[in-house]
């Protein structure tokens, strides 16, 4: 039987799969040449979805987690911050082309 946490796991697994595919595409392009624009566009789209997802977690999930495991909630918030920095750096690289 499914539970609400299964939805979270489903989203997180999809994000991981997309990041792995994006990473592989970038590595292939770095090795053999090609156009990074489609991959960076995909990353940008994924970042928008991740941003909505992160805001939802921060508003609804993290406060509940913070009540029972404050250090866990803080670690997740730090993780979200690091993802934001990574995407901002990649977006900056895209603009420098």
C-alpha positions in Angstrom: 0.0 0.0 0.0 1.3 3.5 -0.9 1.8 6.3 1.6 2.5 10.0 1.2 6.2 9.5 1.6 6.1 7.3 -1.6 5.3 10.5 -3.6 8.4 12.2 -2.2 10.6 9.2 -3.0 9.2 9.1 -6.5 10.0 12.8 -7.1 13.5 12.5 -5.6 14.3 9.4 -7.7 13.1 11.2 -10.9 15.4 14.2 -10.0 18.3 11.9 -9.5 17.7 10.2 -12.8 17.5 13.5 -14.6 20.7 14.8 -13.0 22.5 11.6 -14.0 21.3 11.9 -17.6 22.3 15.6 -17.7 25.7 14.8 -16.2 26.2 12.0 -18.8 25.2 14.3 -21.7 27.6 17.0 -20.5 30.5 14.5 -20.2 29.8 13.1 -23.7 29.9 16.7 -25.1 33.0 17.5 -23.1 34.7 14.4 -24.6 33.6 14.6 -28.2 32.4 18.1 -28.7 29.0 19.4 -29.4 26.4 21.9 -28.4 25.8 22.3 -24.7 22.8 24.6 -25.2 20.1 21.9 -25.2 21.6 20.3 -22.1 21.8 23.6 -20.2 18.2 24.4 -21.3 17.1 21.0 -19.8 19.0 21.9 -16.6 17.3 25.2 -16.5 13.9 23.6 -16.8 14.7 21.1 -14.2 15.9 23.8 -11.9 12.5 25.5 -12.1 10.8 22.3 -11.2 13.3 21.7 -8.3 12.7 25.2 -7.1 9.0 24.6 -6.8 9.6 21.3 -5.2 12.1 22.7 -2.7 9.7 25.6 -1.7 7.0 23.0 -1.0 9.3 20.9 1.1 10.5 24.0 3.0 7.0 25.2 3.7 5.2 22.0 4.5 7.7 19.2 5.2 10.7 20.8 6.9 8.7 22.4 9.8 7.2 19.0 10.7 10.7 17.4 10.5 12.2 20.2 12.5 9.8 19.4 15.4 11.2 15.9 15.7 14.7 16.1 14.2 16.0 19.7 13.9 19.4 18.7 12.7 17.9 16.7 9.8 15.8 19.7 8.7 18.8 22.0 8.8 20.9 19.5 6.7 18.1 19.4 4.1 18.0 23.2 4.0 21.8 23.3 3.5 21.4 20.8 0.7 18.8 23.0 -1.0 21.1 26.0 -0.7 24.0 24.1 -2.3 21.8 23.0 -5.2 20.8 26.7 -5.7 24.5 27.7 -5.8 25.3 24.9 -8.3 22.5 25.9 -10.7 23.4 29.6 -10.4 27.0 28.9 -11.3 25.9 26.8 -14.3 23.4 29.5 -15.4 26.3 32.1 -15.2 28.5 29.8 -17.4 25.6 29.6 -19.9 25.4 33.4 -20.1 29.2 33.7 -20.7 29.0 31.8 -24.0 
